[in-house]
């Protein structure tokens, strides 16, 4: 389906892309921790809210 050259390019692209993203995150880690202090709690409450909606839906369907 794919040629050998295309597969090599895809693998190298994924590796390089992941390295660049990791380096960018490492560089901005201090800035993110300063600007986004409460984001963990927002994420936790969002997940709890979604789970609650799913549970309510399951209870109403039965």
N, C-alpha and C positions, 0 to 999 in steps of 0.2 A: 504494500500500500504506500509506504513512504520509502524514499531512497535512503541509502546510507548517509549521504551528505545532509539530508534533511533531519535525520535522527540525531546526528552529531551536533548540528546547529541547535536543535531543540534542547538537548541535554546541556550544552554549554550556556545557552541563553538562560535556562532555569537556574543554573548554578551561579552565574554572574549576577542575575537579578536578585537572588536571595542574598548574596554577599553584599551588594549595594544597599539593599533594604536594611540588613543587619547593621552595617556601618552607619547609615543615616540615623537609625534608631539609637545606636550607642552614642553618637555625637549629640543628639537632642535629648537624651534621657534626663539630664539635670533640668533643662528648661520645661520638659513635660511634667516632671514631678512637681515643679513650682506652680505651673499654670492649671493643672488638672488634678488638684488635691482630692476633691470629693467624687471623682468620676467612678471610683470603685463601688461606692454605695449606690449610686444611680444605676449602675449595671446590675448589681445584686437585686435591687428592688424591681427593676424591669423584668428580670428573669422570674422572680417570684410572682409578679403580676401575670405574666404569660402562663405560668404553671397554674395559677388560680383560675384563669379563664378556661384553660383546658379541663380542669377538674369540674368546674361549674357546667361546662358543656356536656361532659360525660354524665354528670348527675342528672341533668335535665333530659338527656336522651334515654335514660333507663327508666 
